Amino acid sequence: MRMPALQQLARRALLSVTALALGTAITTAAADDRPGKRLVLPKTGERCANDPKCHNRWHPAIPPVAVAEPGDVVVFGTRDAFDHSLDRRSTAADVVALNLNLVHPLTGPLYVRGAKAGDVLAVTLLDIAPDDFGYTIIVPGFGFLRDVFPNPYIVRWDLTRHGATSPDMPGVKIRFDGFMGTIGVAPGPAQTETFYQREADLAAAGGFVLSPQPLDALPAKVCGVGGTHRERCLRTIPPRENGGNMDIKQMVVGTTLLLPCFVDGCGLFVGDVHYAQGDGEVAGTAIEMGATVTVRTEIRKGMASLIKSGPHFEGGSQLKKLEPDRFHATVAYPIKKAGEIPPQHKYLNGDKIGPLINLSEDLTVAARGSLNEMIDWLVKTYGWTPVQAYVYASVACDLRIGNVVDVPNYAVSTICPLEHIRK
């Protein structure tokens, strides 16, 4: 073997050891071995409004803040979902006072040179460096069990790469499995209008929709009260075909996210990073944090035709790390109390749903049943309050679909890892 090859092998080995020591995946090791420059987009200013690289709405008229070449490594400084409005001194009263118009502050858009509408932007996550503080909150009126847990609540976390602990959750240490809660690309004009119209129709039918809101919208020149496109600047809460707030915990270090480009340059944005989350993010938040995110961008020419309903992502064995060492699980079916109409169904025909005990092929009701059963088990087993159990489920437990064929009773499990809990 020639000396340059030996030197490269030694470098890879050293980087691998370093990555393991930091608690990151081995896939980080070769992050800078391929051609391409390093582009850094640090967060600046106290809030998103003070940072020209930050926005909190989606529209194709939002101008790019930087340009990258395919193959470049890009480092994004990111803010938490509520724009650093909470800290270690925050209380439930501060949760009630949160300005929801600030959600989500996103770094970007990034223009990737050579990317055209119809291409796919492949974004490989190389590393996430967490800030030292995070939080999990319950916002009244939001969350999967918002009817069961209507009051504000906060858990404040101390974060390192080796684990998250909190005075509000004694005896719990959550493993670091960071990922980008919100990542995507700019919608084009046609997609923007499609997204707007279908959500307006749903809102008219009584569905839970956040319509465009210019107040505190950024960038102000495009989306604010006097903005040029304020009536079509989309909120970032729902994910859409361009990605966004997907909250998919499997998008960890080593995975590659495939985003269809709707505009030239794609317009990549990143934010809302999660330290850890259970599948479902049932309380409405995970362990929310600011972070430094390192990715590599590549273009797959003409491949967007393969992506229809939403982004794809790919990877390898890194998902094995997410599985529990020990667990307890509950199972439930679409069965409810007579007269009960879950909040997710209230915009439908309550006269028909209400009297039924057994619904047909309904994953929402099955998931609610499984989650409520798990919360009850955690309370009885560990002496937690119900709201503490709800938070633990949101940051650590996974809702899993068992079957979608055994009519009328689809099955959903809630699987909770036990290794995070010290009795």
Secondary structure, 3 states (H helix, E strand, C coil): CCHHHHHHHHHHHHHHHHHHHCCCCHHHCCCCCCCCCEEEECCCCCCHHHCCCEECCECCCCCCCEEECCCCEEEEEECCCCCCCCCCCCCHHHHHCCCHHHCCCEEEEEEECCCCCCCEEEEEEEEEEEEEEEEEEECCCCCCCCCCCCCCEEEEEEEECCEEECCCCCCECECCCCEEEEEECCCCHHHHHHHHHHHHHHHHCCCCCCCCCCCCCCCHHHHCCCCCCCCCCECCCCCECCEECCCCCCCCCCCEEEEECCCCCEEEEEEEEECCCCCCCCCCCCCEEEEEEEEEEEEECCCHHHCCCCCEEECCHHHHHHCCCCEEEEEECCECCCCCCCHHHCCCCHHHHCCCCECCCCHHHHHHHHHHHHHHHHHHHHCCCHHHHHHHHHHHCEEEEEECCCCCCCEEEEEEECCCECC
